[in-house]
Amino acid sequence: MSKPPVRARIRRVYALGEVYFITCVTANRRPVFESQTERILLRKTLRNVRSVHPFEMRAYALMSDHVHLMLRVPGTTDISKIVHSLKRNFTLSYKRAKGLTGRVTVWQRGFWDHVIRDERDYARHLNYVHYNPVKHGCAARPEDHADTSYGEYVTRGWYEIGWGHAEPEALKGIDME
């Protein structure tokens, strides 16, 4: 007897009030967010989703073919509702903006999530999010990629300029996509 596909066996963990690391990838890794217009549309969609399904944005990185988010999700909603709303509403807005009709597949099915376990895990995922543009060759340094929360964390004193100019030792060999 064969096992059901992996996706059929995935069970989400819903932890009230916890921080999640989430990755959403575009269908076939198409560079949907390559232009500033689509990145602005995605940020606007995230703000609209937050008004319906409240969450606290802790960190983000918008790449050409995927998005990393760190969200604190209160007990009034869950990550599945947030991600479903983000993907659906972005797709509808994208179709409208591009004048597309019919079925359009923007996103891969599903998403990756991880409940942050402790301060060390939080720091590791935060660093992963902010180093991601460098890892993918989109920027030489984290501060060169505007579509992340890195600048906010520099302002808060969590990072010094210069962090991420070389791959952080704690991230070597780690792939969370």
MIRO-690648 format. One record per residue (C-alpha): x, y, z; residue in three letters; residue number from 1. Coordinates in Angstrom, 3 decimals, always signed. Example, Ala and Ser with C-alpha at 12.3 -4.5 7.8 and 13.67 -1.06 7.14 Angstrom:
REM MIRO-690648
((+12.300; -4.500; +7.800); "ALA"; 1)
((+13.670; -1.060; +7.140); "SER"; 2)
***
This chain:
REM MIRO-690648
((+0.000; +0.000; +0.000); "MET"; 1)
((+1.438; +3.378; -1.004); "SER"; 2)
((+1.687; +6.350; +1.329); "LYS"; 3)
((-0.379; +9.467; +0.589); "PRO"; 4)
((+1.588; +12.417; -0.870); "PRO"; 5)
((+3.613; +14.448; +1.626); "VAL"; 6)
((+1.229; +17.427; +1.356); "ARG"; 7)
((-1.663; +15.210; +2.447); "ALA"; 8)
((+0.283; +14.220; +5.559); "ARG"; 9)
((+1.281; +17.743; +6.644); "ILE"; 10)
((-0.460; +18.915; +9.774); "ARG"; 11)
((-0.184; +22.555; +10.740); "ARG"; 12)
((+0.540; +23.565; +14.296); "VAL"; 13)
((-1.556; +26.491; +15.469); "TYR"; 14)
((+0.050; +28.087; +18.507); "ALA"; 15)
((-1.831; +31.071; +19.909); "LEU"; 16)
((+0.213; +34.246; +20.223); "GLY"; 17)
((+3.410; +32.745; +18.825); "GLU"; 18)
((+5.773; +33.967; +16.112); "VAL"; 19)
((+5.873; +32.046; +12.837); "TYR"; 20)
((+8.440; +31.974; +10.059); "PHE"; 21)
((+6.554; +31.603; +6.770); "ILE"; 22)
((+7.758; +31.149; +3.206); "THR"; 23)
((+5.474; +31.518; +0.172); "CYS"; 24)
((+6.882; +30.713; -3.264); "VAL"; 25)
((+5.584; +31.676; -6.698); "THR"; 26)
((+4.450; +28.994; -9.150); "ALA"; 27)
((+7.413; +27.537; -11.026); "ASN"; 28)
((+9.588; +30.122; -9.264); "ARG"; 29)
((+8.483; +32.761; -11.760); "ARG"; 30)
((+9.925; +36.206; -10.849); "PRO"; 31)
((+6.501; +37.748; -10.179); "VAL"; 32)
((+7.963; +40.308; -7.724); "PHE"; 33)
((+10.824; +41.402; -9.965); "GLU"; 34)
((+9.261; +44.819; -10.584); "SER"; 35)
((+8.638; +47.458; -7.949); "GLN"; 36)
((+4.966; +47.618; -9.035); "THR"; 37)
((+4.308; +44.030; -7.915); "GLU"; 38)
((+6.271; +44.484; -4.667); "ARG"; 39)
((+4.176; +47.547; -3.842); "ILE"; 40)
((+1.024; +45.556; -4.650); "LEU"; 41)
((+2.182; +42.744; -2.345); "LEU"; 42)
((+2.895; +45.147; +0.541); "ARG"; 43)
((-0.521; +46.782; +0.040); "LYS"; 44)
((-2.156; +43.340; +0.034); "THR"; 45)
((-0.351; +42.433; +3.277); "LEU"; 46)
((-1.673; +45.608; +4.949); "ARG"; 47)
((-5.219; +44.797; +3.787); "ASN"; 48)
((-4.936; +41.204; +5.017); "VAL"; 49)
((-3.713; +42.465; +8.407); "ARG"; 50)
((-6.863; +44.603; +8.759); "SER"; 51)
((-9.035; +41.463; +8.389); "VAL"; 52)
((-6.750; +38.849; +9.978); "HIS"; 53)
((-4.663; +40.770; +12.528); "PRO"; 54)
((-0.995; +39.907; +12.939); "PHE"; 55)
((+2.206; +41.665; +13.977); "GLU"; 56)
((+4.864; +41.847; +11.295); "MET"; 57)
((+8.204; +40.985; +12.878); "ARG"; 58)
((+10.342; +40.658; +9.730); "ALA"; 59)
((+10.020; +40.253; +5.983); "TYR"; 60)
((+11.989; +39.852; +2.778); "ALA"; 61)
((+10.359; +40.181; -0.631); "LEU"; 62)
((+12.362; +38.379; -3.292); "MET"; 63)
((+11.572; +38.062; -7.013); "SER"; 64)
((+10.058; +34.567; -6.625); "ASP"; 65)
((+9.311; +34.130; -2.930); "HIS"; 66)
((+8.434; +35.917; +0.284); "VAL"; 67)
((+9.703; +35.298; +3.814); "HIS"; 68)
((+7.610; +36.572; +6.705); "LEU"; 69)
((+7.970; +36.429; +10.460); "MET"; 70)
((+4.574; +37.091; +12.021); "LEU"; 71)
((+3.215; +37.056; +15.536); "ARG"; 72)
((-0.293; +35.678; +15.202); "VAL"; 73)
((-2.836; +36.391; +17.966); "PRO"; 74)
((-5.550; +33.926; +18.913); "GLY"; 75)
((-8.148; +35.694; +16.751); "THR"; 76)
((-6.877; +34.140; +13.500); "THR"; 77)
((-4.375; +31.588; +12.222); "ASP"; 78)
((-1.585; +31.426; +9.669); "ILE"; 79)
((-3.621; +29.427; +7.162); "SER"; 80)
((-6.239; +32.189; +6.982); "LYS"; 81)
((-3.548; +34.855; +6.695); "ILE"; 82)
((-1.650; +33.096; +3.902); "VAL"; 83)
((-4.816; +32.098; +2.043); "HIS"; 84)
((-6.039; +35.698; +2.140); "SER"; 85)
((-2.637; +37.039; +1.061); "LEU"; 86)
((-2.335; +34.694; -1.898); "LYS"; 87)
((-5.939; +35.022; -3.043); "ARG"; 88)
((-6.125; +38.797; -2.755); "ASN"; 89)
((-2.718; +39.372; -4.312); "PHE"; 90)
((-3.677; +37.134; -7.250); "THR"; 91)
((-6.956; +39.023; -7.778); "LEU"; 92)
((-5.201; +42.405; -7.613); "SER"; 93)
((-2.388; +41.188; -9.870); "TYR"; 94)
((-4.883; +39.961; -12.483); "LYS"; 95)
((-6.751; +43.269; -12.348); "ARG"; 96)
((-3.517; +45.302; -12.646); "ALA"; 97)
((-2.301; +43.215; -15.610); "LYS"; 98)
((-5.708; +43.055; -17.326); "GLY"; 99)
((-5.706; +39.251; -17.148); "LEU"; 100)
((-8.810; +37.075; -17.285); "THR"; 101)
((-9.343; +33.394; -16.659); "GLY"; 102)
((-7.331; +31.198; -14.378); "ARG"; 103)
((-3.949; +32.599; -13.343); "VAL"; 104)
((-1.614; +30.646; -11.073); "THR"; 105)
((+0.695; +33.019; -9.228); "VAL"; 106)
((+1.657; +30.878; -6.223); "TRP"; 107)
((+2.886; +27.377; -5.509); "GLN"; 108)
((+0.350; +25.332; -3.624); "ARG"; 109)
((+0.777; +25.484; +0.150); "GLY"; 110)
((+3.443; +27.283; +2.139); "PHE"; 111)
((+6.241; +26.524; +4.570); "TRP"; 112)
((+5.798; +27.470; +8.221); "ASP"; 113)
((+7.781; +27.066; +11.402); "HIS"; 114)
((+6.811; +28.066; +14.941); "VAL"; 115)
((+9.674; +30.004; +16.533); "ILE"; 116)
((+10.741; +28.083; +19.624); "ARG"; 117)
((+12.978; +30.427; +21.603); "ASP"; 118)
((+15.214; +33.511; +21.368); "GLU"; 119)
((+18.003; +31.617; +19.593); "ARG"; 120)
((+15.547; +30.264; +17.000); "ASP"; 121)
((+14.090; +33.781; +16.578); "TYR"; 122)
((+17.542; +35.280; +15.959); "ALA"; 123)
((+18.469; +32.511; +13.509); "ARG"; 124)
((+15.301; +33.009; +11.437); "HIS"; 125)
((+15.559; +36.803; +11.623); "LEU"; 126)
((+19.121; +36.576; +10.291); "ASN"; 127)
((+17.992; +34.158; +7.583); "TYR"; 128)
((+15.276; +36.572; +6.411); "VAL"; 129)
((+17.648; +39.531; +6.267); "HIS"; 130)
((+20.531; +37.673; +4.638); "TYR"; 131)
((+18.293; +36.068; +1.984); "ASN"; 132)
((+18.718; +38.800; -0.686); "PRO"; 133)
((+22.500; +38.403; -0.460); "VAL"; 134)
((+22.240; +34.607; -0.576); "LYS"; 135)
((+20.159; +34.805; -3.760); "HIS"; 136)
((+22.439; +37.348; -5.447); "GLY"; 137)
((+19.867; +40.166; -5.382); "CYS"; 138)
((+22.159; +42.408; -3.361); "ALA"; 139)
((+25.814; +42.504; -2.332); "ALA"; 140)
((+24.886; +43.524; +1.223); "ARG"; 141)
((+21.634; +43.345; +3.219); "PRO"; 142)
((+21.285; +47.140; +3.275); "GLU"; 143)
((+21.294; +47.191; -0.552); "ASP"; 144)
((+17.935; +45.379; -0.789); "HIS"; 145)
((+15.106; +47.760; +0.091); "ALA"; 146)
((+12.374; +45.133; +0.302); "ASP"; 147)
((+13.236; +43.749; +3.731); "THR"; 148)
((+12.810; +44.831; +7.319); "SER"; 149)
((+16.618; +44.952; +7.739); "TYR"; 150)
((+16.726; +48.783; +7.814); "GLY"; 151)
((+14.179; +48.869; +10.646); "GLU"; 152)
((+16.340; +46.496; +12.697); "TYR"; 153)
((+19.436; +48.630; +12.032); "VAL"; 154)
((+17.473; +51.663; +13.277); "THR"; 155)
((+16.498; +49.721; +16.417); "ARG"; 156)
((+20.127; +48.758; +17.028); "GLY"; 157)
((+19.671; +45.011; +16.485); "TRP"; 158)
((+22.122; +45.047; +13.576); "TYR"; 159)
((+25.102; +47.224; +12.807); "GLU"; 160)
((+25.858; +48.237; +9.245); "ILE"; 161)
((+28.329; +45.622; +8.113); "GLY"; 162)
((+26.317; +42.681; +9.387); "TRP"; 163)
((+25.755; +40.244; +6.556); "GLY"; 164)
((+28.590; +41.485; +4.362); "HIS"; 165)
((+29.869; +37.925; +4.731); "ALA"; 166)
((+27.606; +34.926; +5.310); "GLU"; 167)
((+26.883; +34.658; +9.046); "PRO"; 168)
((+28.483; +31.501; +10.429); "GLU"; 169)
((+25.190; +30.389; +12.014); "ALA"; 170)
((+23.500; +30.325; +8.577); "LEU"; 171)
((+26.059; +28.326; +6.635); "LYS"; 172)
((+24.483; +25.242; +5.102); "GLY"; 173)
((+20.930; +26.200; +6.131); "ILE"; 174)
((+18.137; +26.374; +3.558); "ASP"; 175)
((+14.640; +27.257; +4.777); "MET"; 176)
((+12.843; +27.567; +1.434); "GLU"; 177)
***
